Amino acid sequence: MSQLDQLHEVTAELYEHVQQPPKSIEREEFIKKLSELLDKREQLISDLEGPYTDEGREKGQEIIRMNDVVDKRVSFHMKQLKTEIAHMKKRKTSNQRYINPYQSVSTYDGTFLDKKK
């Protein structure tokens, strides 16, 4: 199997992987497999050597089309993760404020500081 065929196979697997949205309990596995596939694809891309036949060019065009979809889906998933993380942080701070409402109150309120020497 040529390197171009391997690259096409890995890109197709990556394409299929990003099409299905991860469930919240499977998110770590989804990200782990995604990073493994991206690393493998990066290695294959760096090892590619030309010149290519017409069939190789067609596979390359198909890889490029799949890559565009993969990029869009990965950025969508990343944006979704960032918003979830922001919501979790907000929820955490609001829970802490509920538990200890006087945590952020300044200790200098109502005190007199004499500035004379």
MOPAC internal coordinates of N, CA, C and O (Angstrom, degrees):
PM7 1SCF
backbone

  N    0.0000 0     0.00 0     0.00 0    0    0    0
  C    1.4490 1     0.00 0     0.00 0    1    0    0
  C    1.5268 1   107.98 1     0.00 0    2    1    0
  O    1.2310 1   121.00 1   -51.44 1    3    2    1
  N    1.3075 1   115.69 1   128.56 1    3    2    1
  C    1.4598 1   119.89 1  -178.88 1    5    3    2
  C    1.5283 1   110.66 1   -74.97 1    6    5    3
  O    1.2310 1   121.10 1   -14.45 1    7    6    5
  N    1.3127 1   115.50 1   165.55 1    7    6    5
  C    1.4581 1   120.02 1  -179.74 1    9    7    6
  C    1.5172 1   111.23 1   -65.28 1   10    9    7
  O    1.2310 1   120.23 1   146.66 1   11   10    9
  N    1.3222 1   117.16 1   -33.34 1   11   10    9
  C    1.4579 1   120.43 1   177.88 1   13   11   10
  C    1.5194 1   110.51 1   -66.40 1   14   13   11
  O    1.2310 1   120.21 1   140.82 1   15   14   13
  N    1.3234 1   117.20 1   -39.18 1   15   14   13
  C    1.4659 1   120.70 1   176.72 1   17   15   14
  C    1.5248 1   110.58 1   -65.84 1   18   17   15
  O    1.2310 1   120.21 1   139.63 1   19   18   17
  N    1.3213 1   117.21 1   -40.37 1   19   18   17
  C    1.4623 1   120.63 1   177.39 1   21   19   18
  C    1.5234 1   110.53 1   -63.71 1   22   21   19
  O    1.2310 1   120.76 1   137.23 1   23   22   21
  N    1.3260 1   116.16 1   -42.77 1   23   22   21
  C    1.4665 1   120.71 1   178.61 1   25   23   22
  C    1.5227 1   110.39 1   -62.30 1   26   25   23
  O    1.2310 1   120.47 1   138.34 1   27   26   25
  N    1.3178 1   116.70 1   -41.66 1   27   26   25
  C    1.4599 1   121.03 1   178.64 1   29   27   26
  C    1.5251 1   110.43 1   -63.23 1   30   29   27
  O    1.2310 1   120.45 1   138.25 1   31   30   29
  N    1.3210 1   116.75 1   -41.75 1   31   30   29
  C    1.4594 1   121.23 1  -179.80 1   33   31   30
  C    1.5272 1   111.51 1   -65.16 1   34   33   31
  O    1.2310 1   120.30 1   135.10 1   35   34   33
  N    1.3335 1   117.03 1   -44.90 1   35   34   33
  C    1.4713 1   121.08 1   179.65 1   37   35   34
  C    1.5255 1   110.38 1   -66.06 1   38   37   35
  O    1.2310 1   120.13 1   139.77 1   39   38   37
  N    1.3315 1   117.35 1   -40.23 1   39   38   37
  C    1.4610 1   120.68 1   178.73 1   41   39   38
  C    1.5226 1   110.67 1   -65.69 1   42   41   39
  O    1.2310 1   120.15 1   141.65 1   43   42   41
  N    1.3237 1   117.32 1   -38.35 1   43   42   41
  C    1.4685 1   120.39 1   177.54 1   45   43   42
  C    1.5261 1   110.62 1   -65.70 1   46   45   43
  O    1.2310 1   120.42 1   139.74 1   47   46   45
  N    1.3276 1   116.81 1   -40.26 1   47   46   45
  C    1.4633 1   120.24 1   177.42 1   49   47   46
  C    1.5269 1   110.54 1   -64.62 1   50   49   47
  O    1.2310 1   120.60 1   138.88 1   51   50   49
  N    1.3152 1   116.47 1   -41.12 1   51   50   49
  C    1.4659 1   121.54 1   177.29 1   53   51   50
  C    1.5250 1   110.65 1   -64.23 1   54   53   51
  O    1.2310 1   120.79 1   138.99 1   55   54   53
  N    1.3177 1   116.09 1   -41.01 1   55   54   53
  C    1.4628 1   122.08 1   178.17 1   57   55   54
  C    1.5289 1   110.66 1   -59.20 1   58   57   55
  O    1.2310 1   120.70 1   133.88 1   59   58   57
  N    1.3309 1   116.26 1   -46.12 1   59   58   57
  C    1.4642 1   120.80 1   178.91 1   61   59   58
  C    1.5246 1   111.30 1   -66.56 1   62   61   59
  O    1.2310 1   120.73 1   143.60 1   63   62   61
  N    1.3196 1   116.21 1   -36.40 1   63   62   61
  C    1.4652 1   120.57 1  -177.26 1   65   63   62
  C    1.5253 1   111.87 1   -66.18 1   66   65   63
  O    1.2310 1   120.15 1   139.48 1   67   66   65
  N    1.3261 1   117.31 1   -40.52 1   67   66   65
  C    1.4681 1   119.15 1  -176.47 1   69   67   66
  C    1.5252 1   112.27 1   -81.84 1   70   69   67
  O    1.2310 1   119.33 1   168.60 1   71   70   69
  N    1.3218 1   118.88 1   -11.40 1   71   70   69
  C    1.4576 1   120.81 1  -179.46 1   73   71   70
  C    1.5233 1   111.91 1   -69.98 1   74   73   71
  O    1.2310 1   119.85 1   147.59 1   75   74   73
  N    1.3146 1   117.89 1   -32.41 1   75   74   73
  C    1.4517 1   121.21 1  -178.53 1   77   75   74
  C    1.5258 1   109.80 1   -95.58 1   78   77   75
  O    1.2310 1   119.73 1   -57.39 1   79   78   77
  N    1.3194 1   118.12 1   122.61 1   79   78   77
  C    1.4656 1   119.94 1  -178.40 1   81   79   78
  C    1.5255 1   110.31 1   -69.06 1   82   81   79
  O    1.2310 1   120.05 1   -38.63 1   83   82   81
  N    1.3266 1   117.50 1   141.37 1   83   82   81
  C    1.4661 1   119.77 1  -179.09 1   85   83   82
  C    1.5140 1   111.42 1   -75.87 1   86   85   83
  O    1.2310 1   120.81 1   -35.58 1   87   86   85
  N    1.3096 1   116.06 1   144.42 1   87   86   85
  C    1.4596 1   120.51 1   172.66 1   89   87   86
  C    1.5222 1   107.45 1   -80.14 1   90   89   87
  O    1.2310 1   120.26 1   -21.54 1   91   90   89
  N    1.2994 1   117.11 1   158.46 1   91   90   89
  C    1.4593 1   120.05 1  -174.41 1   93   91   90
  C    1.5287 1   112.16 1   -62.70 1   94   93   91
  O    1.2310 1   119.63 1   149.71 1   95   94   93
  N    1.3293 1   118.31 1   -30.29 1   95   94   93
  C    1.4641 1   119.65 1  -179.57 1   97   95   94
  C    1.5257 1   111.87 1   -81.83 1   98   97   95
  O    1.2310 1   119.92 1   159.55 1   99   98   97
  N    1.3235 1   117.76 1   -20.45 1   99   98   97
  C    1.4528 1   121.67 1  -179.07 1  101   99   98
  C    1.5302 1   112.63 1  -101.46 1  102  101   99
  O    1.2310 1   119.89 1  -169.87 1  103  102  101
  N    1.3061 1   117.81 1    10.13 1  103  102  101
  C    1.4543 1   121.57 1  -172.27 1  105  103  102
  C    1.5315 1   112.96 1   -63.34 1  106  105  103
  O    1.2310 1   120.19 1   139.17 1  107  106  105
  N    1.3313 1   117.24 1   -40.83 1  107  106  105
  C    1.4657 1   119.17 1  -179.28 1  109  107  106
  C    1.5261 1   111.02 1   -64.55 1  110  109  107
  O    1.2310 1   120.38 1   138.16 1  111  110  109
  N    1.3168 1   116.88 1   -41.84 1  111  110  109
  C    1.4642 1   120.76 1   178.08 1  113  111  110
  C    1.5268 1   110.45 1   -64.14 1  114  113  111
  O    1.2310 1   120.53 1   140.25 1  115  114  113
  N    1.3238 1   116.60 1   -39.75 1  115  114  113
  C    1.4599 1   121.73 1   178.87 1  117  115  114
  C    1.5264 1   110.44 1   -60.67 1  118  117  115
  O    1.2310 1   120.47 1   132.63 1  119  118  117
  N    1.3161 1   116.70 1   -47.37 1  119  118  117
  C    1.4610 1   121.49 1  -178.42 1  121  119  118
  C    1.5255 1   110.64 1   -67.57 1  122  121  119
  O    1.2310 1   120.29 1   140.95 1  123  122  121
  N    1.3281 1   117.05 1   -39.05 1  123  122  121
  C    1.4639 1   120.47 1   179.52 1  125  123  122
  C    1.5283 1   110.70 1   -63.04 1  126  125  123
  O    1.2310 1   120.38 1   133.34 1  127  126  125
  N    1.3320 1   116.89 1   -46.66 1  127  126  125
  C    1.4651 1   119.88 1   179.89 1  129  127  126
  C    1.5253 1   110.59 1   -66.69 1  130  129  127
  O    1.2310 1   120.34 1   142.04 1  131  130  129
  N    1.3286 1   116.96 1   -37.96 1  131  130  129
  C    1.4571 1   121.22 1   178.57 1  133  131  130
  C    1.5238 1   110.96 1   -61.37 1  134  133  131
  O    1.2310 1   120.38 1   134.40 1  135  134  133
  N    1.3162 1   116.87 1   -45.60 1  135  134  133
  C    1.4731 1   119.25 1  -179.59 1  137  135  134
  C    1.5239 1   111.00 1   -67.85 1  138  137  135
  O    1.2310 1   119.84 1   143.74 1  139  138  137
  N    1.3390 1   117.92 1   -36.26 1  139  138  137
  C    1.4680 1   120.01 1   177.09 1  141  139  138
  C    1.5283 1   111.01 1   -63.02 1  142  141  139
  O    1.2310 1   120.48 1   134.70 1  143  142  141
  N    1.3246 1   116.68 1   -45.30 1  143  142  141
  C    1.4583 1   120.42 1   179.83 1  145  143  142
  C    1.5276 1   111.44 1   -64.95 1  146  145  143
  O    1.2310 1   120.37 1   139.94 1  147  146  145
  N    1.3331 1   116.90 1   -40.06 1  147  146  145
  C    1.4639 1   120.02 1   178.56 1  149  147  146
  C    1.5297 1   111.52 1   -65.31 1  150  149  147
  O    1.2310 1   120.52 1   139.99 1  151  150  149
  N    1.3366 1   116.62 1   -40.01 1  151  150  149
  C    1.4669 1   119.86 1   177.55 1  153  151  150
  C    1.5245 1   111.03 1   -64.72 1  154  153  151
  O    1.2310 1   120.50 1   136.99 1  155  154  153
  N    1.3287 1   116.64 1   -43.01 1  155  154  153
  C    1.4617 1   120.53 1   179.59 1  157  155  154
  C    1.5251 1   110.59 1   -63.54 1  158  157  155
  O    1.2310 1   120.97 1   138.33 1  159  158  157
  N    1.3304 1   115.75 1   -41.67 1  159  158  157
  C    1.4669 1   119.83 1   179.80 1  161  159  158
  C    1.5253 1   110.86 1   -66.44 1  162  161  159
  O    1.2310 1   120.39 1   139.94 1  163  162  161
  N    1.3271 1   116.87 1   -40.06 1  163  162  161
  C    1.4616 1   120.60 1   178.64 1  165  163  162
  C    1.5255 1   110.88 1   -61.06 1  166  165  163
  O    1.2310 1   120.41 1   138.20 1  167  166  165
  N    1.3259 1   116.83 1   -41.80 1  167  166  165
  C    1.4586 1   121.19 1   178.56 1  169  167  166
  C    1.5227 1   110.65 1   -63.74 1  170  169  167
  O    1.2310 1   120.27 1   136.86 1  171  170  169
  N    1.3318 1   117.09 1   -43.14 1  171  170  169
  C    1.4638 1   120.54 1   179.48 1  173  171  170
  C    1.5269 1   111.48 1   -65.14 1  174  173  171
  O    1.2310 1   120.28 1   141.44 1  175  174  173
  N    1.3162 1   117.07 1   -38.56 1  175  174  173
  C    1.4617 1   120.50 1   179.43 1  177  175  174
  C    1.5287 1   110.46 1   -65.36 1  178  177  175
  O    1.2310 1   120.64 1   139.62 1  179  178  177
  N    1.3325 1   116.38 1   -40.38 1  179  178  177
  C    1.4621 1   118.50 1  -179.09 1  181  179  178
  C    1.5294 1   111.76 1   -69.47 1  182  181  179
  O    1.2310 1   119.63 1   155.67 1  183  182  181
  N    1.3261 1   118.30 1   -24.33 1  183  182  181
  C    1.4627 1   121.93 1  -179.72 1  185  183  182
  C    1.5267 1   113.89 1   -89.79 1  186  185  183
  O    1.2310 1   119.80 1   175.86 1  187  186  185
  N    1.3317 1   117.98 1    -4.14 1  187  186  185
  C    1.4679 1   120.72 1  -177.99 1  189  187  186
  C    1.5297 1   110.89 1   -65.66 1  190  189  187
  O    1.2310 1   121.83 1   -37.11 1  191  190  189
  N    1.3094 1   114.10 1   142.89 1  191  190  189
  C    1.4570 1   120.58 1   176.80 1  193  191  190
  C    1.5212 1   108.56 1  -133.11 1  194  193  191
  O    1.2310 1   119.94 1   -37.13 1  195  194  193
  N    1.3171 1   117.71 1   142.87 1  195  194  193
  C    1.4575 1   122.50 1   178.61 1  197  195  194
  C    1.4983 1   109.86 1   -93.67 1  198  197  195
  O    1.2310 1   116.36 1     6.35 1  199  198  197
  N    1.2076 1   124.52 1  -173.65 1  199  198  197
  C    1.4664 1   133.96 1   -11.33 1  201  199  198
  C    1.5332 1   111.30 1   -74.21 1  202  201  199
  O    1.2310 1   121.21 1   -21.41 1  203  202  201
  N    1.3086 1   115.29 1   158.59 1  203  202  201
  C    1.4545 1   120.90 1  -173.98 1  205  203  202
  C    1.5247 1   110.96 1  -114.89 1  206  205  203
  O    1.2310 1   121.48 1   -27.33 1  207  206  205
  N    1.3213 1   114.76 1   152.67 1  207  206  205
  C    1.4624 1   120.90 1   175.36 1  209  207  206
  C    1.5227 1   107.85 1   -85.75 1  210  209  207
  O    1.2310 1   120.52 1    -3.81 1  211  210  209
  N    1.3263 1   116.62 1   176.19 1  211  210  209
  C    1.4678 1   120.53 1   177.68 1  213  211  210
  C    1.5239 1   110.64 1   -62.15 1  214  213  211
  O    1.2310 1   120.70 1   140.76 1  215  214  213
  N    1.3275 1   116.26 1   -39.24 1  215  214  213
  C    1.4661 1   120.13 1   178.11 1  217  215  214
  C    1.5325 1   110.48 1   -64.19 1  218  217  215
  O    1.2310 1   120.72 1   140.91 1  219  218  217
  N    1.3199 1   116.24 1   -39.09 1  219  218  217
  C    1.4598 1   120.71 1   177.60 1  221  219  218
  C    1.5132 1   112.12 1   -65.28 1  222  221  219
  O    1.2310 1   120.69 1   142.32 1  223  222  221
  N    1.3244 1   116.28 1   -37.68 1  223  222  221
  C    1.4739 1   119.73 1   177.53 1  225  223  222
  C    1.5209 1   111.02 1   -66.23 1  226  225  223
  O    1.2310 1   120.37 1   140.54 1  227  226  225
  N    1.3347 1   116.89 1   -39.46 1  227  226  225
  C    1.4707 1   120.09 1   178.00 1  229  227  226
  C    1.5223 1   110.65 1   -63.63 1  230  229  227
  O    1.2310 1   120.50 1   137.32 1  231  230  229
  N    1.3314 1   116.65 1   -42.68 1  231  230  229
  C    1.4690 1   119.63 1   176.91 1  233  231  230
  C    1.5230 1   110.15 1   -63.53 1  234  233  231
  O    1.2310 1   120.50 1   141.60 1  235  234  233
  N    1.3177 1   116.65 1   -38.40 1  235  234  233
  C    1.4557 1   120.37 1   177.68 1  237  235  234
  C    1.5162 1   112.03 1   -62.09 1  238  237  235
  O    1.2310 1   120.36 1   138.72 1  239  238  237
  N    1.3321 1   116.91 1   -41.28 1  239  238  237
  C    1.4690 1   120.57 1   177.33 1  241  239  238
  C    1.5246 1   110.72 1   -64.21 1  242  241  239
  O    1.2310 1   120.60 1   140.06 1  243  242  241
  N    1.3205 1   116.45 1   -39.94 1  243  242  241
  C    1.4642 1   120.14 1   178.54 1  245  243  242
  C    1.5284 1   110.48 1   -66.27 1  246  245  243
  O    1.2310 1   120.46 1   140.88 1  247  246  245
  N    1.3233 1   116.72 1   -39.12 1  247  246  245
  C    1.4677 1   120.80 1   177.11 1  249  247  246
  C    1.5242 1   109.96 1   -62.23 1  250  249  247
  O    1.2310 1   120.49 1   138.76 1  251  250  249
  N    1.3251 1   116.66 1   -41.24 1  251  250  249
  C    1.4664 1   120.64 1   179.56 1  253  251  250
  C    1.5254 1   110.61 1   -64.03 1  254  253  251
  O    1.2310 1   119.95 1   137.69 1  255  254  253
  N    1.3362 1   117.70 1   -42.31 1  255  254  253
  C    1.4677 1   120.80 1   178.38 1  257  255  254
  C    1.5298 1   110.79 1   -62.86 1  258  257  255
  O    1.2310 1   120.56 1   135.92 1  259  258  257
  N    1.3395 1   116.53 1   -44.08 1  259  258  257
  C    1.4752 1   119.50 1   178.65 1  261  259  258
  C    1.5274 1   110.24 1   -65.51 1  262  261  259
  O    1.2310 1   120.47 1   143.22 1  263  262  261
  N    1.3300 1   116.71 1   -36.78 1  263  262  261
  C    1.4582 1   120.76 1  -179.07 1  265  263  262
  C    1.5308 1   111.54 1   -64.03 1  266  265  263
  O    1.2310 1   120.26 1   142.89 1  267  266  265
  N    1.3356 1   117.11 1   -37.11 1  267  266  265
  C    1.4668 1   120.09 1   177.46 1  269  267  266
  C    1.5229 1   110.80 1   -61.22 1  270  269  267
  O    1.2310 1   120.43 1   136.18 1  271  270  269
  N    1.3191 1   116.77 1   -43.82 1  271  270  269
  C    1.4624 1   120.96 1   178.83 1  273  271  270
  C    1.5253 1   110.22 1   -66.43 1  274  273  271
  O    1.2310 1   120.45 1   137.96 1  275  274  273
  N    1.3277 1   116.74 1   -42.04 1  275  274  273
  C    1.4669 1   120.85 1   179.24 1  277  275  274
  C    1.5230 1   110.16 1   -61.03 1  278  277  275
  O    1.2310 1   119.78 1   135.75 1  279  278  277
  N    1.3280 1   118.02 1   -44.25 1  279  278  277
  C    1.4638 1   121.16 1   179.05 1  281  279  278
  C    1.5250 1   111.56 1   -59.49 1  282  281  279
  O    1.2310 1   120.48 1   135.31 1  283  282  281
  N    1.3166 1   116.68 1   -44.69 1  283  282  281
  C    1.4656 1   120.52 1  -179.35 1  285  283  282
  C    1.5284 1   111.15 1   -64.57 1  286  285  283
  O    1.2310 1   120.54 1   136.55 1  287  286  285
  N    1.3276 1   116.58 1   -43.45 1  287  286  285
  C    1.4638 1   119.97 1  -178.44 1  289  287  286
  C    1.5312 1   111.27 1   -68.69 1  290  289  287
  O    1.2310 1   120.24 1   140.27 1  291  290  289
  N    1.3276 1   117.14 1   -39.73 1  291  290  289
  C    1.4685 1   119.94 1   179.48 1  293  291  290
  C    1.5210 1   109.69 1   -65.40 1  294  293  291
  O    1.2310 1   119.68 1   137.55 1  295  294  293
  N    1.3260 1   118.22 1   -42.45 1  295  294  293
  C    1.4650 1   119.78 1   178.58 1  297  295  294
  C    1.5246 1   110.85 1   -65.41 1  298  297  295
  O    1.2310 1   120.22 1   144.58 1  299  298  297
  N    1.3347 1   117.18 1   -35.42 1  299  298  297
  C    1.4643 1   120.75 1   176.21 1  301  299  298
  C    1.5295 1   110.52 1   -63.48 1  302  301  299
  O    1.2310 1   120.54 1   133.56 1  303  302  301
  N    1.3417 1   116.57 1   -46.44 1  303  302  301
  C    1.4612 1   120.43 1   179.38 1  305  303  302
  C    1.5235 1   111.38 1   -63.73 1  306  305  303
  O    1.2310 1   120.19 1   141.21 1  307  306  305
  N    1.3306 1   117.25 1   -38.79 1  307  306  305
  C    1.4616 1   120.43 1   178.95 1  309  307  306
  C    1.5270 1   111.29 1   -65.90 1  310  309  307
  O    1.2310 1   120.80 1   138.76 1  311  310  309
  N    1.3216 1   116.07 1   -41.24 1  311  310  309
  C    1.4601 1   120.01 1   178.35 1  313  311  310
  C    1.5289 1   110.24 1   -63.16 1  314  313  311
  O    1.2310 1   120.93 1   139.53 1  315  314  313
  N    1.3095 1   115.83 1   -40.47 1  315  314  313
  C    1.4614 1   121.10 1   178.75 1  317  315  314
  C    1.5301 1   110.64 1   -64.01 1  318  317  315
  O    1.2310 1   120.24 1   137.61 1  319  318  317
  N    1.3239 1   117.14 1   -42.39 1  319  318  317
  C    1.4638 1   120.65 1   177.71 1  321  319  318
  C    1.5256 1   111.84 1   -63.96 1  322  321  319
  O    1.2310 1   120.45 1   138.93 1  323  322  321
  N    1.3265 1   116.75 1   -41.07 1  323  322  321
  C    1.4622 1   120.13 1   179.43 1  325  323  322
  C    1.5258 1   111.41 1   -62.53 1  326  325  323
  O    1.2310 1   120.19 1   138.52 1  327  326  325
  N    1.3225 1   117.23 1   -41.48 1  327  326  325
  C    1.4679 1   119.07 1   179.00 1  329  327  326
  C    1.5198 1   110.86 1   -67.58 1  330  329  327
  O    1.2310 1   120.00 1   142.15 1  331  330  329
  N    1.3252 1   117.60 1   -37.85 1  331  330  329
  C    1.4656 1   119.76 1   177.28 1  333  331  330
  C    1.5176 1   111.16 1   -64.71 1  334  333  331
  O    1.2310 1   120.09 1   139.07 1  335  334  333
  N    1.3175 1   117.43 1   -40.93 1  335  334  333
  C    1.4646 1   120.81 1   178.37 1  337  335  334
  C    1.5221 1   110.07 1   -63.97 1  338  337  335
  O    1.2310 1   120.12 1   138.29 1  339  338  337
  N    1.3310 1   117.37 1   -41.71 1  339  338  337
  C    1.4661 1   120.49 1   178.52 1  341  339  338
  C    1.5254 1   110.78 1   -62.97 1  342  341  339
  O    1.2310 1   120.45 1   138.77 1  343  342  341
  N    1.3276 1   116.74 1   -41.23 1  343  342  341
  C    1.4681 1   119.82 1   178.06 1  345  343  342
  C    1.5288 1   111.36 1   -65.16 1  346  345  343
  O    1.2310 1   120.52 1   141.21 1  347  346  345
  N    1.3254 1   116.61 1   -38.79 1  347  346  345
  C    1.4595 1   119.66 1   179.16 1  349  347  346
  C    1.5266 1   110.92 1   -65.68 1  350  349  347
  O    1.2310 1   120.10 1   139.04 1  351  350  349
  N    1.3336 1   117.42 1   -40.96 1  351  350  349
  C    1.4647 1   120.76 1   178.09 1  353  351  350
  C    1.5231 1   110.60 1   -63.97 1  354  353  351
  O    1.2310 1   121.05 1   138.16 1  355  354  353
  N    1.3276 1   115.60 1   -41.84 1  355  354  353
  C    1.4644 1   119.84 1   179.54 1  357  355  354
  C    1.5252 1   110.23 1   -64.40 1  358  357  355
  O    1.2310 1   120.56 1   137.75 1  359  358  357
  N    1.3219 1   116.53 1   -42.25 1  359  358  357
  C    1.4598 1   121.37 1   178.34 1  361  359  358
  C    1.5263 1   110.78 1   -62.91 1  362  361  359
  O    1.2310 1   120.46 1   140.35 1  363  362  361
  N    1.3269 1   116.73 1   -39.65 1  363  362  361
  C    1.4602 1   121.44 1  -179.97 1  365  363  362
  C    1.5206 1   110.93 1   -64.19 1  366  365  363
  O    1.2310 1   120.33 1   133.93 1  367  366  365
  N    1.3401 1   116.98 1   -46.07 1  367  366  365
  C    1.4658 1   119.24 1  -179.65 1  369  367  366
  C    1.5246 1   111.29 1   -67.40 1  370  369  367
  O    1.2310 1   120.06 1   143.49 1  371  370  369
  N    1.3189 1   117.49 1   -36.51 1  371  370  369
  C    1.4682 1   118.57 1   178.69 1  373  371  370
  C    1.5255 1   110.66 1   -69.21 1  374  373  371
  O    1.2310 1   119.79 1   145.73 1  375  374  373
  N    1.3266 1   118.00 1   -34.27 1  375  374  373
  C    1.4601 1   119.98 1   175.63 1  377  375  374
  C    1.5186 1   111.10 1   -66.72 1  378  377  375
  O    1.2310 1   120.32 1   139.99 1  379  378  377
  N    1.3473 1   116.99 1   -40.01 1  379  378  377
  C    1.4577 1   119.95 1   177.89 1  381  379  378
  C    1.5187 1   111.07 1   -64.94 1  382  381  379
  O    1.2310 1   119.98 1   142.09 1  383  382  381
  N    1.3129 1   117.65 1   -37.91 1  383  382  381
  C    1.4743 1   120.94 1   177.76 1  385  383  382
  C    1.5163 1   111.33 1   -67.25 1  386  385  383
  O    1.2310 1   120.80 1   146.85 1  387  386  385
  N    1.3231 1   116.08 1   -33.15 1  387  386  385
  C    1.4583 1   119.64 1   178.48 1  389  387  386
  C    1.5226 1   110.39 1   -70.16 1  390  389  387
  O    1.2310 1   120.60 1   139.85 1  391  390  389
  N    1.3282 1   116.47 1   -40.15 1  391  390  389
  C    1.4605 1   120.85 1  -179.10 1  393  391  390
  C    1.5179 1   110.89 1   -70.49 1  394  393  391
  O    1.2310 1   119.67 1   135.41 1  395  394  393
  N    1.3233 1   118.23 1   -44.59 1  395  394  393
  C    1.4581 1   122.54 1  -178.58 1  397  395  394
  C    1.5283 1   108.81 1  -129.34 1  398  397  395
  O    1.2310 1   120.02 1   -94.68 1  399  398  397
  N    1.3539 1   117.57 1    85.32 1  399  398  397
  C    1.4602 1   119.71 1  -174.57 1  401  399  398
  C    1.5307 1   114.12 1   -69.74 1  402  401  399
  O    1.2310 1   119.30 1   162.07 1  403  402  401
  N    1.3183 1   118.94 1   -17.93 1  403  402  401
  C    1.4662 1   121.38 1  -177.00 1  405  403  402
  C    1.5222 1   112.62 1  -100.23 1  406  405  403
  O    1.2310 1   120.24 1  -165.33 1  407  406  405
  N    1.3081 1   117.14 1    14.67 1  407  406  405
  C    1.4577 1   121.44 1  -178.36 1  409  407  406
  C    1.5305 1   111.80 1   -66.64 1  410  409  407
  O    1.2310 1   119.86 1   141.19 1  411  410  409
  N    1.2995 1   117.87 1   -38.81 1  411  410  409
  C    1.4565 1   120.55 1  -174.97 1  413  411  410
  C    1.5317 1   113.42 1   -93.89 1  414  413  411
  O    1.2310 1   119.77 1  -176.47 1  415  414  413
  N    1.3175 1   118.04 1     3.53 1  415  414  413
  C    1.4621 1   121.12 1   179.92 1  417  415  414
  C    1.5247 1   108.80 1   -74.12 1  418  417  415
  O    1.2310 1   120.90 1   -46.51 1  419  418  417
  N    1.3084 1   115.88 1   133.49 1  419  418  417
  C    1.4586 1   121.08 1  -179.47 1  421  419  418
  C    1.5223 1   110.00 1   -70.78 1  422  421  419
  O    1.2310 1   119.98 1   -36.02 1  423  422  421
  N    1.3155 1   117.63 1   143.98 1  423  422  421
  C    1.4647 1   121.80 1  -178.50 1  425  423  422
  C    1.5248 1   112.01 1   -83.42 1  426  425  423
  O    1.2310 1   119.82 1   171.15 1  427  426  425
  N    1.3263 1   117.95 1    -8.85 1  427  426  425
  C    1.4647 1   120.65 1  -178.74 1  429  427  426
  C    1.5168 1   113.18 1   -91.26 1  430  429  427
  O    1.2310 1   120.00 1  -178.93 1  431  430  429
  N    1.3071 1   117.60 1     1.07 1  431  430  429
  C    1.4618 1   119.58 1  -179.57 1  433  431  430
  C    1.5232 1   109.97 1   -65.60 1  434  433  431
  O    1.2310 1   120.89 1   -50.83 1  435  434  433
  N    1.3240 1   115.90 1   129.17 1  435  434  433
  C    1.4595 1   121.60 1   175.61 1  437  435  434
  C    1.5186 1   114.75 1    79.04 1  438  437  435
  O    1.2310 1   119.75 1  -170.61 1  439  438  437
  N    1.2860 1   118.08 1     9.39 1  439  438  437
  C    1.4617 1   118.86 1   179.33 1  441  439  438
  C    1.5187 1   109.65 1  -103.65 1  442  441  439
  O    1.2310 1   120.97 1   -25.52 1  443  442  441
  N    1.3112 1   115.75 1   154.48 1  443  442  441
  C    1.4511 1   121.48 1   179.20 1  445  443  442
  C    1.5167 1   108.63 1  -106.86 1  446  445  443
  O    1.2310 1   121.25 1   -52.83 1  447  446  445
  N    1.3304 1   115.22 1   127.17 1  447  446  445
  C    1.4493 1   120.20 1   177.79 1  449  447  446
  C    1.5183 1   108.41 1  -111.63 1  450  449  447
  O    1.2310 1   120.94 1   -58.24 1  451  450  449
  N    1.3092 1   115.81 1   121.76 1  451  450  449
  C    1.4678 1   121.11 1  -178.91 1  453  451  450
  C    1.5172 1   108.01 1   -87.46 1  454  453  451
  O    1.2310 1   120.85 1   -57.23 1  455  454  453
  N    1.3442 1   115.98 1   122.77 1  455  454  453
  C    1.4521 1   119.93 1  -176.71 1  457  455  454
  C    1.5408 1   111.79 1   -96.55 1  458  457  455
  O    1.2310 1   119.64 1   176.05 1  459  458  457
  N    1.3449 1   118.30 1    -3.95 1  459  458  457
  C    1.4491 1   120.36 1  -179.55 1  461  459  458
  C    1.5026 1   111.26 1   -77.23 1  462  461  459
  O    1.2310 1   121.10 1   -30.46 1  463  462  461
  N    1.3208 1   115.50 1   149.54 1  463  462  461
  C    1.4526 1   120.41 1   176.17 1  465  463  462
  C    1.4791 1   112.09 1  -109.19 1  466  465  463
  O    1.2310 1   120.10 1   180.00 1  467  466  465

